């Protein structure tokens, strides 16, 4: 199944809903960063959330960043998404190994530890919008549910899941995001709560062969679901050598001159996709000529 996001409404327009299947993009991220199973699960959950939240942005150039910083051995994650369903991200520590948690599942909470979640929306204004909450569980879905309720005053339910194969590749990944609009009727809330209490985990539904549409059909049973849009989603990094050249020029002539004096090529790594870019001494000299001296 290809990766995609479906957007829907239910109970008229009282509920807005998103569901996604993201196995391919999470596997691409795993390969790019060589993540351990628990960090694949952590990064995959945040990538899935970022993809769904990104398509909520209205402007074509708007960007969403989700950032977790924790005290656990994984230390944190960063994910960036746009309104077209493109998402990228990286872990601060990729190779964390932990025993399973009390439920026998990957211990994402233990990997991240106590910490904070930041949601940054850059909509082209002078200052981006930044919301921050303390991590509630470190399991990510619950933390985002809490974030929406406290920072944006939007009652929400977030479900995220990543299931690994025995060879540590990604078997299933996906999620859902449900939000209540203002003045939602009590009967609608009651029915939604009943539906949520009856469903299994996201990965269990994906393993049963459910598409994002079918996931929403179960979550919103009896609430007249109307699908409004389907968007492809994928792991996408817009880095290239020319962007890295601009970054090197921006550090200034003095620092570039120090690199040149070492007399060997340098390697620059993109945090998001782990691509490597090599620059020879001759290339550095050309960039140095374009750079400014420090004031």
Phi and psi restraints in degrees (value plus and minus 20) as a CYANA .aco file:
   2 UNK   PHI     -92.5   -52.5
   2 UNK   PSI     139.5   179.5
   3 UNK   PHI     -98.9   -58.9
   3 UNK   PSI     111.3   151.3
   4 UNK   PHI    -179.6  -139.6
   4 UNK   PSI     145.1   185.1
   5 UNK   PHI    -140.2  -100.2
   5 UNK   PSI     116.5   156.5
   6 UNK   PHI    -133.8   -93.8
   6 UNK   PSI     117.5   157.5
   7 UNK   PHI    -131.0   -91.0
   7 UNK   PSI     121.3   161.3
   8 UNK   PHI    -170.3  -130.3
   8 UNK   PSI     146.4   186.4
   9 UNK   PHI    -145.2  -105.2
   9 UNK   PSI     143.1   183.1
  10 UNK   PHI    -169.7  -129.7
  10 UNK   PSI     140.8   180.8
  11 UNK   PHI      32.0    72.0
  11 UNK   PSI      33.4    73.4
  12 UNK   PHI      55.0    95.0
  12 UNK   PSI    -135.8   -95.8
  13 UNK   PHI    -142.1  -102.1
  13 UNK   PSI       4.9    44.9
  14 UNK   PHI     -97.2   -57.2
  14 UNK   PSI     -41.8    -1.8
  15 UNK   PHI    -147.7  -107.7
  15 UNK   PSI     114.5   154.5
  16 UNK   PHI    -132.2   -92.2
  16 UNK   PSI     124.4   164.4
  17 UNK   PHI    -163.0  -123.0
  17 UNK   PSI     128.0   168.0
  18 UNK   PHI    -157.1  -117.1
  18 UNK   PSI     124.4   164.4
  19 UNK   PHI    -164.2  -124.2
  19 UNK   PSI     129.5   169.5
  20 UNK   PHI    -164.6  -124.6
  20 UNK   PSI     129.0   169.0
  21 UNK   PHI    -135.5   -95.5
  21 UNK   PSI     109.9   149.9
  22 UNK   PHI    -156.7  -116.7
  22 UNK   PSI       4.5    44.5
  23 UNK   PHI     -76.8   -36.8
  23 UNK   PSI     -65.4   -25.4
  24 UNK   PHI     -86.1   -46.1
  24 UNK   PSI     -63.2   -23.2
  25 UNK   PHI     -90.1   -50.1
  25 UNK   PSI     -54.4   -14.4
  26 UNK   PHI     -88.7   -48.7
  26 UNK   PSI     -58.8   -18.8
  27 UNK   PHI     -85.2   -45.2
  27 UNK   PSI     -58.0   -18.0
  28 UNK   PHI     -83.4   -43.4
  28 UNK   PSI     -60.8   -20.8
  29 UNK   PHI     -85.6   -45.6
  29 UNK   PSI     -59.7   -19.7
  30 UNK   PHI     -80.0   -40.0
  30 UNK   PSI     -64.3   -24.3
  31 UNK   PHI     -86.7   -46.7
  31 UNK   PSI     -60.3   -20.3
  32 UNK   PHI     -83.0   -43.0
  32 UNK   PSI     -58.9   -18.9
  33 UNK   PHI    -126.9   -86.9
  33 UNK   PSI     -22.9    17.1
  34 UNK   PHI      31.8    71.8
  34 UNK   PSI      30.1    70.1
  35 UNK   PHI     -97.7   -57.7
  35 UNK   PSI     127.9   167.9
  36 UNK   PHI     -89.5   -49.5
  36 UNK   PSI     144.7   184.7
  37 UNK   PHI     -74.5   -34.5
  37 UNK   PSI     -64.2   -24.2
  38 UNK   PHI     -88.8   -48.8
  38 UNK   PSI     -54.6   -14.6
  39 UNK   PHI     -98.3   -58.3
  39 UNK   PSI     -47.2    -7.2
  40 UNK   PHI     -83.0   -43.0
  40 UNK   PSI     -64.0   -24.0
  41 UNK   PHI     -82.8   -42.8
  41 UNK   PSI     -64.6   -24.6
  42 UNK   PHI     -84.0   -44.0
  42 UNK   PSI     -71.0   -31.0
  43 UNK   PHI     -84.7   -44.7
  43 UNK   PSI     -60.5   -20.5
  44 UNK   PHI     -82.5   -42.5
  44 UNK   PSI     -59.9   -19.9
  45 UNK   PHI     -83.4   -43.4
  45 UNK   PSI     -64.8   -24.8
  46 UNK   PHI     -90.2   -50.2
  46 UNK   PSI     -55.7   -15.7
  47 UNK   PHI     -82.5   -42.5
  47 UNK   PSI     -62.9   -22.9
  48 UNK   PHI     -83.1   -43.1
  48 UNK   PSI     -64.9   -24.9
  49 UNK   PHI     -82.5   -42.5
  49 UNK   PSI     -63.2   -23.2
  50 UNK   PHI     -81.0   -41.0
  50 UNK   PSI     -61.5   -21.5
  51 UNK   PHI     -80.9   -40.9
  51 UNK   PSI     -65.0   -25.0
  52 UNK   PHI     -89.4   -49.4
  52 UNK   PSI     -61.4   -21.4
  53 UNK   PHI     -91.2   -51.2
  53 UNK   PSI     -50.3   -10.3
  54 UNK   PHI     -82.9   -42.9
  54 UNK   PSI     -61.0   -21.0
  55 UNK   PHI     -92.5   -52.5
  55 UNK   PSI     -26.1    13.9
  56 UNK   PHI     -99.4   -59.4
  56 UNK   PSI     -35.6     4.4
  57 UNK   PHI     -87.7   -47.7
  57 UNK   PSI     128.1   168.1
  58 UNK   PHI    -117.1   -77.1
  58 UNK   PSI     -55.4   -15.4
  59 UNK   PHI    -105.0   -65.0
  59 UNK   PSI     124.7   164.7
  60 UNK   PHI     -83.2   -43.2
  60 UNK   PSI     -49.4    -9.4
  61 UNK   PHI    -122.2   -82.2
  61 UNK   PSI     -16.3    23.7
  62 UNK   PHI     -86.0   -46.0
  62 UNK   PSI     126.0   166.0
  63 UNK   PHI    -150.8  -110.8
  63 UNK   PSI     124.0   164.0
  64 UNK   PHI    -137.0   -97.0
  64 UNK   PSI     114.2   154.2
  65 UNK   PHI    -143.9  -103.9
  65 UNK   PSI     109.8   149.8
  66 UNK   PHI    -130.5   -90.5
  66 UNK   PSI     107.0   147.0
  67 UNK   PHI    -152.8  -112.8
  67 UNK   PSI     106.6   146.6
  68 UNK   PHI    -134.9   -94.9
  68 UNK   PSI     111.3   151.3
  69 UNK   PHI    -146.2  -106.2
  69 UNK   PSI     102.0   142.0
  70 UNK   PHI    -152.1  -112.1
  70 UNK   PSI     151.2   191.2
  71 UNK   PHI    -115.5   -75.5
  71 UNK   PSI     -21.7    18.3
  72 UNK   PHI     -98.2   -58.2
  72 UNK   PSI     155.9   195.9
  73 UNK   PHI     -83.3   -43.3
  73 UNK   PSI     -43.8    -3.8
  74 UNK   PHI     -96.6   -56.6
  74 UNK   PSI     -40.7    -0.7
  75 UNK   PHI      45.6    85.6
  75 UNK   PSI     -54.0   -14.0
  76 UNK   PHI     136.2   176.2
  76 UNK   PSI     158.1   198.1
  77 UNK   PHI    -163.8  -123.8
  77 UNK   PSI     132.8   172.8
  78 UNK   PHI    -154.8  -114.8
  78 UNK   PSI     112.6   152.6
  79 UNK   PHI    -152.7  -112.7
  79 UNK   PSI     117.5   157.5
  80 UNK   PHI    -146.0  -106.0
  80 UNK   PSI     117.3   157.3
  81 UNK   PHI    -158.3  -118.3
  81 UNK   PSI     136.2   176.2
  82 UNK   PHI    -138.4   -98.4
  82 UNK   PSI    -196.8  -156.8
  83 UNK   PHI     -99.8   -59.8
  83 UNK   PSI     -25.6    14.4
  84 UNK   PHI    -117.8   -77.8
  84 UNK   PSI     -10.9    29.1
  85 UNK   PHI      67.8   107.8
  85 UNK   PSI     -12.2    27.8
  86 UNK   PHI    -111.0   -71.0
  86 UNK   PSI     116.9   156.9
  87 UNK   PHI    -164.8  -124.8
  87 UNK   PSI     128.8   168.8
  88 UNK   PHI    -167.7  -127.7
  88 UNK   PSI     141.1   181.1
  89 UNK   PHI    -195.7  -155.7
  89 UNK   PSI     148.8   188.8
  90 UNK   PHI    -172.2  -132.2
  90 UNK   PSI     133.4   173.4
  91 UNK   PHI    -113.5   -73.5
  91 UNK   PSI     131.2   171.2
  92 UNK   PHI     -93.1   -53.1
  92 UNK   PSI     -55.7   -15.7
  93 UNK   PHI    -149.2  -109.2
  93 UNK   PSI     100.1   140.1
  94 UNK   PHI    -109.9   -69.9
  94 UNK   PSI     -42.7    -2.7
  95 UNK   PHI    -131.8   -91.8
  95 UNK   PSI      12.2    52.2
  96 UNK   PHI     -87.7   -47.7
  96 UNK   PSI     112.3   152.3
  97 UNK   PHI    -140.3  -100.3
  97 UNK   PSI     103.1   143.1
  98 UNK   PHI    -155.4  -115.4
  98 UNK   PSI     131.9   171.9
  99 UNK   PHI     -87.9   -47.9
  99 UNK   PSI     142.2   182.2
 100 UNK   PHI     -82.8   -42.8
 100 UNK   PSI     135.4   175.4
 101 UNK   PHI     -98.8   -58.8
 101 UNK   PSI    -194.3  -154.3
 102 UNK   PHI     -82.4   -42.4
 102 UNK   PSI     -44.0    -4.0
 103 UNK   PHI    -110.2   -70.2
 103 UNK   PSI     -16.1    23.9
 104 UNK   PHI      57.6    97.6
 104 UNK   PSI      -1.2    38.8
 105 UNK   PHI    -132.6   -92.6
 105 UNK   PSI     148.6   188.6
 106 UNK   PHI     -79.1   -39.1
 106 UNK   PSI     111.0   151.0
 107 UNK   PHI    -109.4   -69.4
 107 UNK   PSI      52.5    92.5
 108 UNK   PHI     -81.9   -41.9
 108 UNK   PSI     -62.5   -22.5
 109 UNK   PHI     -79.2   -39.2
 109 UNK   PSI     -62.5   -22.5
 110 UNK   PHI     -86.8   -46.8
 110 UNK   PSI     -53.5   -13.5
 111 UNK   PHI     -89.2   -49.2
 111 UNK   PSI     -56.8   -16.8
 112 UNK   PHI    -109.3   -69.3
 112 UNK   PSI     -57.2   -17.2
 113 UNK   PHI      52.3    92.3
 113 UNK   PSI    -194.1  -154.1
 114 UNK   PHI     -82.5   -42.5
 114 UNK   PSI     126.5   166.5
 115 UNK   PHI     156.9   196.9
 115 UNK   PSI    -174.8  -134.8
 116 UNK   PHI    -153.2  -113.2
 116 UNK   PSI     132.9   172.9
 117 UNK   PHI    -136.0   -96.0
 117 UNK   PSI     107.8   147.8
 118 UNK   PHI    -135.5   -95.5
 118 UNK   PSI     118.4   158.4
 119 UNK   PHI    -138.4   -98.4
 119 UNK   PSI      98.8   138.8
 120 UNK   PHI    -139.3   -99.3
 120 UNK   PSI     100.8   140.8
 121 UNK   PHI    -132.5   -92.5
 121 UNK   PSI      96.8   136.8
 122 UNK   PHI    -122.6   -82.6
 122 UNK   PSI      85.4   125.4
 123 UNK   PHI    -131.7   -91.7
 123 UNK   PSI       6.3    46.3
 124 UNK   PHI      59.6    99.6
 124 UNK   PSI     -12.2    27.8
 125 UNK   PHI    -105.3   -65.3
 125 UNK   PSI     156.3   196.3
 126 UNK   PHI     -80.3   -40.3
 126 UNK   PSI     -61.3   -21.3
 127 UNK   PHI    -145.3  -105.3
 127 UNK   PSI     116.9   156.9
 128 UNK   PHI     -90.9   -50.9
 128 UNK   PSI     136.9   176.9
 129 UNK   PHI    -101.1   -61.1
 129 UNK   PSI     110.5   150.5
 130 UNK   PHI    -147.1  -107.1
 130 UNK   PSI     102.7   142.7
 131 UNK   PHI    -136.3   -96.3
 131 UNK   PSI     122.6   162.6
 132 UNK   PHI    -161.2  -121.2
 132 UNK   PSI     118.2   158.2
 133 UNK   PHI    -156.2  -116.2
 133 UNK   PSI     134.6   174.6
 134 UNK   PHI     -92.2   -52.2
 134 UNK   PSI     122.2   162.2
 135 UNK   PHI     -79.5   -39.5
 135 UNK   PSI     113.2   153.2
 136 UNK   PHI    -108.8   -68.8
 136 UNK   PSI     -62.7   -22.7
 137 UNK   PHI    -150.0  -110.0
 137 UNK   PSI     -42.1    -2.1
 138 UNK   PHI      59.1    99.1
 138 UNK   PSI     -17.0    23.0
 139 UNK   PHI    -107.7   -67.7
 139 UNK   PSI     -23.8    16.2
 140 UNK   PHI      62.0   102.0
 140 UNK   PSI     -75.2   -35.2
 141 UNK   PHI     -81.0   -41.0
 141 UNK   PSI     -67.5   -27.5
 142 UNK   PHI     -84.3   -44.3
 142 UNK   PSI     -55.4   -15.4
 143 UNK   PHI     -86.9   -46.9
 143 UNK   PSI     -59.9   -19.9
 144 UNK   PHI     -89.6   -49.6
 144 UNK   PSI     -56.6   -16.6
 145 UNK   PHI     -78.3   -38.3
 145 UNK   PSI     -65.1   -25.1
 146 UNK   PHI     -85.4   -45.4
 146 UNK   PSI     -60.6   -20.6
 147 UNK   PHI     -78.6   -38.6
 147 UNK   PSI     -69.3   -29.3
 148 UNK   PHI     -80.9   -40.9
 148 UNK   PSI     -59.6   -19.6
 149 UNK   PHI     -89.4   -49.4
 149 UNK   PSI     -59.2   -19.2
 150 UNK   PHI    -113.1   -73.1
 150 UNK   PSI     -61.1   -21.1
 151 UNK   PHI    -108.8   -68.8
 151 UNK   PSI     -48.6    -8.6
 152 UNK   PHI    -137.5   -97.5
 152 UNK   PSI     -22.1    17.9
 153 UNK   PHI      34.1    74.1
 153 UNK   PSI      19.9    59.9
 154 UNK   PHI    -141.0  -101.0
 154 UNK   PSI      87.5   127.5
 155 UNK   PHI     -79.4   -39.4
 155 UNK   PSI     107.3   147.3
 156 UNK   PHI    -162.4  -122.4
 156 UNK   PSI     143.1   183.1
 157 UNK   PHI    -154.8  -114.8
 157 UNK   PSI     105.7   145.7
 158 UNK   PHI    -139.6   -99.6
 158 UNK   PSI     111.8   151.8
 159 UNK   PHI    -147.0  -107.0
 159 UNK   PSI     112.4   152.4
 160 UNK   PHI    -159.0  -119.0
 160 UNK   PSI     125.1   165.1
 161 UNK   PHI    -177.4  -137.4
 161 UNK   PSI     126.0   166.0
 162 UNK   PHI    -155.5  -115.5
 162 UNK   PSI     106.4   146.4
 163 UNK   PHI    -135.3   -95.3
 163 UNK   PSI     111.1   151.1
 164 UNK   PHI    -121.2   -81.2
 164 UNK   PSI     129.0   169.0
 165 UNK   PHI     -99.4   -59.4
 165 UNK   PSI     148.9   188.9
 166 UNK   PHI     -85.1   -45.1
 166 UNK   PSI     -46.5    -6.5
 167 UNK   PHI    -108.1   -68.1
 167 UNK   PSI      -8.7    31.3
 168 UNK   PHI      52.0    92.0
 168 UNK   PSI      -6.2    33.8
 169 UNK   PHI    -104.4   -64.4
 169 UNK   PSI     149.8   189.8
 170 UNK   PHI    -107.0   -67.0
 170 UNK   PSI     104.5   144.5
 171 UNK   PHI    -111.6   -71.6
 171 UNK   PSI     -64.8   -24.8
 172 UNK   PHI    -165.6  -125.6
 172 UNK   PSI     127.9   167.9
 173 UNK   PHI    -177.0  -137.0
 173 UNK   PSI     123.2   163.2
 174 UNK   PHI     154.1   194.1
 174 UNK   PSI    -191.4  -151.4
 175 UNK   PHI    -197.7  -157.7
 175 UNK   PSI     156.6   196.6
 176 UNK   PHI    -162.8  -122.8
 176 UNK   PSI     138.3   178.3
 177 UNK   PHI    -163.1  -123.1
 177 UNK   PSI      97.2   137.2
 178 UNK   PHI    -137.1   -97.1
 178 UNK   PSI     116.7   156.7
 179 UNK   PHI    -155.8  -115.8
 179 UNK   PSI     117.1   157.1
 180 UNK   PHI    -110.2   -70.2
 180 UNK   PSI     112.6   152.6
 181 UNK   PHI    -102.1   -62.1
 181 UNK   PSI     141.8   181.8
 182 UNK   PHI     -75.5   -35.5
 182 UNK   PSI     123.7   163.7
 183 UNK   PHI      45.3    85.3
 183 UNK   PSI       9.7    49.7
 184 UNK   PHI     -83.6   -43.6
 184 UNK   PSI     114.7   154.7
 185 UNK   PHI     -84.8   -44.8
 185 UNK   PSI     126.7   166.7
 186 UNK   PHI     -81.2   -41.2
 186 UNK   PSI     -56.0   -16.0
 187 UNK   PHI     -85.5   -45.5
 187 UNK   PSI     -54.1   -14.1
 188 UNK   PHI     -87.8   -47.8
 188 UNK   PSI     -63.9   -23.9
 189 UNK   PHI     -81.1   -41.1
 189 UNK   PSI     -63.9   -23.9
 190 UNK   PHI     -82.3   -42.3
 190 UNK   PSI     -64.2   -24.2
 191 UNK   PHI     -85.4   -45.4
 191 UNK   PSI     -60.4   -20.4
 192 UNK   PHI     -83.7   -43.7
 192 UNK   PSI     -63.4   -23.4
 193 UNK   PHI     -81.6   -41.6
 193 UNK   PSI     -59.3   -19.3
 194 UNK   PHI     -83.4   -43.4
 194 UNK   PSI     -64.0   -24.0
 195 UNK   PHI     -81.8   -41.8
 195 UNK   PSI     -65.1   -25.1
 196 UNK   PHI     -83.0   -43.0
 196 UNK   PSI     -55.0   -15.0
 197 UNK   PHI     -90.8   -50.8
 197 UNK   PSI     -38.7     1.3
 198 UNK   PHI    -117.2   -77.2
 198 UNK   PSI     -33.3     6.7
 199 UNK   PHI    -109.3   -69.3
 199 UNK   PSI     132.7   172.7
 200 UNK   PHI    -101.3   -61.3
 200 UNK   PSI    -191.1  -151.1
 201 UNK   PHI     -87.6   -47.6
 201 UNK   PSI     144.6   184.6
 202 UNK   PHI     -77.9   -37.9
 202 UNK   PSI     -66.7   -26.7
 203 UNK   PHI     -86.3   -46.3
 203 UNK   PSI     -52.6   -12.6
 204 UNK   PHI     -85.2   -45.2
 204 UNK   PSI     -60.0   -20.0
 205 UNK   PHI     -87.5   -47.5
 205 UNK   PSI     -60.4   -20.4
 206 UNK   PHI     -85.9   -45.9
 206 UNK   PSI     -60.5   -20.5
 207 UNK   PHI     -83.5   -43.5
 207 UNK   PSI     -50.1   -10.1
 208 UNK   PHI     -98.7   -58.7
 208 UNK   PSI     -19.0    21.0
 209 UNK   PHI      72.1   112.1
 209 UNK   PSI      -9.2    30.8
 210 UNK   PHI     -90.3   -50.3
 210 UNK   PSI     114.1   154.1
 211 UNK   PHI    -102.8   -62.8
 211 UNK   PSI     147.1   187.1
 212 UNK   PHI     -74.8   -34.8
 212 UNK   PSI     -58.2   -18.2
 213 UNK   PHI     -82.1   -42.1
 213 UNK   PSI     -63.0   -23.0
 214 UNK   PHI     -89.8   -49.8
 214 UNK   PSI     -52.4   -12.4
 215 UNK   PHI     -81.6   -41.6
 215 UNK   PSI     -66.9   -26.9
 216 UNK   PHI     -86.1   -46.1
 216 UNK   PSI     -54.3   -14.3
 217 UNK   PHI     -81.1   -41.1
 217 UNK   PSI     -58.7   -18.7
 218 UNK   PHI     -91.8   -51.8
 218 UNK   PSI     -65.3   -25.3
 219 UNK   PHI     -87.0   -47.0
 219 UNK   PSI     -49.9    -9.9
 220 UNK   PHI    -134.1   -94.1
 220 UNK   PSI       6.6    46.6
 221 UNK   PHI     -75.7   -35.7
 221 UNK   PSI     113.5   153.5
 222 UNK   PHI      59.6    99.6
 222 UNK   PSI     -13.1    26.9
 223 UNK   PHI    -140.5  -100.5
 223 UNK   PSI       0.1    40.1
 224 UNK   PHI      33.5    73.5
 224 UNK   PSI      53.6    93.6
 225 UNK   PHI     -94.4   -54.4
 225 UNK   PSI     117.5   157.5
 226 UNK   PHI    -148.3  -108.3
 226 UNK   PSI      95.1   135.1
 227 UNK   PHI     -99.9   -59.9
 227 UNK   PSI     109.7   149.7
 228 UNK   PHI    -132.4   -92.4
 228 UNK   PSI     -42.1    -2.1
 229 UNK   PHI    -183.7  -143.7
 229 UNK   PSI     126.5   166.5
 230 UNK   PHI    -147.2  -107.2
 230 UNK   PSI     109.2   149.2
 231 UNK   PHI    -149.0  -109.0
 231 UNK   PSI     117.2   157.2
 232 UNK   PHI     -87.8   -47.8
 232 UNK   PSI     127.7   167.7
 233 UNK   PHI    -154.4  -114.4
 233 UNK   PSI     132.6   172.6
 234 UNK   PHI    -188.2  -148.2
 234 UNK   PSI     143.4   183.4
 235 UNK   PHI     -97.6   -57.6
 235 UNK   PSI     101.1   141.1
 236 UNK   PHI    -162.6  -122.6
 236 UNK   PSI     106.2   146.2
 237 UNK   PHI    -140.6  -100.6
 237 UNK   PSI     111.1   151.1
 238 UNK   PHI    -114.5   -74.5
 238 UNK   PSI      -1.6    38.4
 239 UNK   PHI     -92.6   -52.6
 239 UNK   PSI     129.0   169.0
 240 UNK   PHI    -176.6  -136.6
 240 UNK   PSI     154.8   194.8
 241 UNK   PHI     -83.2   -43.2
 241 UNK   PSI     -55.0   -15.0
 242 UNK   PHI     -86.3   -46.3
 242 UNK   PSI     -56.5   -16.5
 243 UNK   PHI     -86.1   -46.1
 243 UNK   PSI     -59.7   -19.7
 244 UNK   PHI     -87.1   -47.1
 244 UNK   PSI     -56.9   -16.9
 245 UNK   PHI     -79.3   -39.3
 245 UNK   PSI     -63.9   -23.9
 246 UNK   PHI     -82.1   -42.1
 246 UNK   PSI     -58.8   -18.8
 247 UNK   PHI     -85.2   -45.2
 247 UNK   PSI     -60.8   -20.8
 248 UNK   PHI     -86.5   -46.5
 248 UNK   PSI     -60.8   -20.8
 249 UNK   PHI     -80.7   -40.7
 249 UNK   PSI     -56.7   -16.7
 250 UNK   PHI     -88.6   -48.6
 250 UNK   PSI     -39.5     0.5
 251 UNK   PHI     -96.4   -56.4
 251 UNK   PSI     -34.0     6.0
 252 UNK   PHI      83.1   123.1
 252 UNK   PSI     137.5   177.5
 253 UNK   PHI     -85.2   -45.2
 253 UNK   PSI     -57.4   -17.4
 254 UNK   PHI     -84.0   -44.0
 254 UNK   PSI     -65.7   -25.7
 255 UNK   PHI     -87.4   -47.4
 255 UNK   PSI     -58.2   -18.2
 256 UNK   PHI     -84.7   -44.7
 256 UNK   PSI     -58.4   -18.4
 257 UNK   PHI     -82.5   -42.5
 257 UNK   PSI     -57.6   -17.6
 258 UNK   PHI     -83.4   -43.4
 258 UNK   PSI     -60.2   -20.2
 259 UNK   PHI     -83.6   -43.6
 259 UNK   PSI     -62.2   -22.2
 260 UNK   PHI     -83.3   -43.3
 260 UNK   PSI     -60.3   -20.3
 261 UNK   PHI     -85.5   -45.5
 261 UNK   PSI     -41.7    -1.7
 262 UNK   PHI     -90.7   -50.7
 262 UNK   PSI     -38.3     1.7
 263 UNK   PHI      53.1    93.1
 263 UNK   PSI       2.4    42.4
 264 UNK   PHI    -164.0  -124.0
 264 UNK   PSI     139.6   179.6
 265 UNK   PHI     -86.8   -46.8
 265 UNK   PSI     134.7   174.7
 266 UNK   PHI    -134.4   -94.4
 266 UNK   PSI     137.0   177.0
 267 UNK   PHI    -139.4   -99.4
 267 UNK   PSI     108.7   148.7
 268 UNK   PHI    -133.4   -93.4
 268 UNK   PSI     111.2   151.2
 269 UNK   PHI    -129.9   -89.9
 269 UNK   PSI     114.5   154.5
 270 UNK   PHI    -104.5   -64.5
 270 UNK   PSI     102.6   142.6
 271 UNK   PHI     -81.9   -41.9
 271 UNK   PSI     -56.4   -16.4
 272 UNK   PHI     -93.5   -53.5
 272 UNK   PSI     -61.1   -21.1
 273 UNK   PHI    -138.4   -98.4
 273 UNK   PSI     -25.4    14.6
 274 UNK   PHI      47.5    87.5
 274 UNK   PSI       0.2    40.2
 275 UNK   PHI     -92.9   -52.9
 275 UNK   PSI     130.2   170.2
 276 UNK   PHI    -134.8   -94.8
 276 UNK   PSI     115.8   155.8
 277 UNK   PHI    -142.6  -102.6
 277 UNK   PSI     106.1   146.1
 278 UNK   PHI    -121.1   -81.1
 278 UNK   PSI     119.2   159.2
 279 UNK   PHI    -148.4  -108.4
 279 UNK   PSI     103.3   143.3
 280 UNK   PHI     -95.8   -55.8
 280 UNK   PSI     148.3   188.3
 281 UNK   PHI     -79.8   -39.8
 281 UNK   PSI     -60.0   -20.0
 282 UNK   PHI     -82.9   -42.9
 282 UNK   PSI     -61.2   -21.2
 283 UNK   PHI     -85.7   -45.7
 283 UNK   PSI     -58.8   -18.8
 284 UNK   PHI     -83.9   -43.9
 284 UNK   PSI     -55.7   -15.7
 285 UNK   PHI     -85.7   -45.7
 285 UNK   PSI     -57.8   -17.8
 286 UNK   PHI     -85.5   -45.5
 286 UNK   PSI     -63.3   -23.3
 287 UNK   PHI     -85.6   -45.6
 287 UNK   PSI     -57.5   -17.5
 288 UNK   PHI     -81.8   -41.8
 288 UNK   PSI     -58.6   -18.6
 289 UNK   PHI     -85.1   -45.1
 289 UNK   PSI     -45.4    -5.4
 290 UNK   PHI    -109.1   -69.1
 290 UNK   PSI     -36.9     3.1
 291 UNK   PHI    -101.0   -61.0
 291 UNK   PSI     141.7   181.7
 292 UNK   PHI    -117.9   -77.9
 292 UNK   PSI     132.6   172.6
 293 UNK   PHI     -94.2   -54.2
 293 UNK   PSI     130.7   170.7
 294 UNK   PHI     -85.1   -45.1
 294 UNK   PSI     120.3   160.3
